């Protein structure tokens, strides 16, 4: 009879815990309509909390004699207690990790909304939060695994020996895992030195793309044609790369034209400014058109330079300006289109070309 009442008490306690948890969840969902963090907490932590609370309730209300008074029954009851303890450690670890993600997800979502000049700082903070969260998760898992091991008396007895050999084992593991540890340290270095951030525009191995994912071991670059370039983190600490958004997203777009000497540079400059004023991709700040070189083939090199808010806009603006200037030269000044001059013995002697004045 005593054992039956103990089981009834255990069942009642667990049912009561479920009711309390459900009422708490409903309250948090109502609060979550106005407070984003509350709904995020329920989404991430509902099942971890339920699992942890039920296991802790069972662990508090259960004792080995509930199985029976016989030695074998008591031994089985103690084994149940140990398994429940291991499950509680695992559930608590799950809860801590999910709670961490709930806290950080709210911050990351707010950082995603930051635009303009503050976007660079927001991306730096986002990168650091993401990496610190990964490190914290790995640390919590390792600690939980160690706590599980130390629930066994045999492991606790070996504790002194394990500590004594920790130096040798650490050296062996460090040598074996040197590449992995190097990548992890490189990841932290990149995040906290502000050399690389999520959504940065970079040129790596002559490929243009954006940083899509930055972990402790690898970096994923989303290329312009939607391919993904995956590189170890240590690559960015050991090799040079271009970061177009290191201090800001603003980029200068450059267009080169090779035309004939007869090109009316001033009129072409006026046309460039007129067109830029009508193009929304221009950020209304910098522009110029200059004669930058005389090439060996006799063509004149013009450089049109204009600013844009970011690299994607700069690329589209560059293509638009190139197309507009080519169309303008072809329709209004065809004599300025590229042509190659050839000097023959006749021209060197002053003999006119057929069709020119004075030709036979």
C-alpha angles and dihedrals in degrees: 000000000000091000091048092053090048091055090047090052090050092050092046092050092051093047090049090050091052091050093049091048093050092049090049091050092052091050092050091049090054091048089047091068088074102020113055095197092061094058090043090052092052092048094052103032107034099097096034089053093046092050094046095046094047092049092048091048090051091047092051096046098038125084128172095249089066088076092053143290096260117105093242091049092049091049089052090049091052090051089052089052091052093049091049090050090053090048091050091054090049093047092047089051090050090049094049092050094047092046089052090052091048092054095044097042090062090052092045092051091053091048090053089061094056112106139171123030093344092059094085093057090044091054091049092053090045091053092049093047091050094051095043089051091054092049091048092050092051091047093050091049092051092048091048091051090051091049090052091052093050092057086077114082092216091059092047089053089055092050096100092048091048092052091049092053095041093097094054093041091048091052092050093047091045092055093045094046098039096122092048094046090046091054092048092051090045090053092053090045092053093047098048097036089056090229093128132020138177112278092018115150109236140170111219124172088352090303123122118217150121129265103254101170132014118187135163092266110027144018125220116209116196105215126214092259093051094258117135122231111200116197133170113256091240089065090072093051095046103038134050118250136171119250109191094184100045094121100008144344096247112115135184116231119210129199123186124203125188109203142155124282090252093068113128098231096186093053090047089051091052091049091051093052092046092052094045090056089058096045115088092204092071111090092213094243119093134019139144143159117212140171100239106171149001107226126218091247090061099256124131116236117219123190121204113194126187136160130238135186095248142357096267091053090045092056094050092044091051092053092046093050093047091051093047095049093047090051092047094051093046095049101036107025109024090159088069094059114117114281134164122227120217123199113211130179088261095055091043089054092048097252108152121237118251109277094025121113111279095023117131 
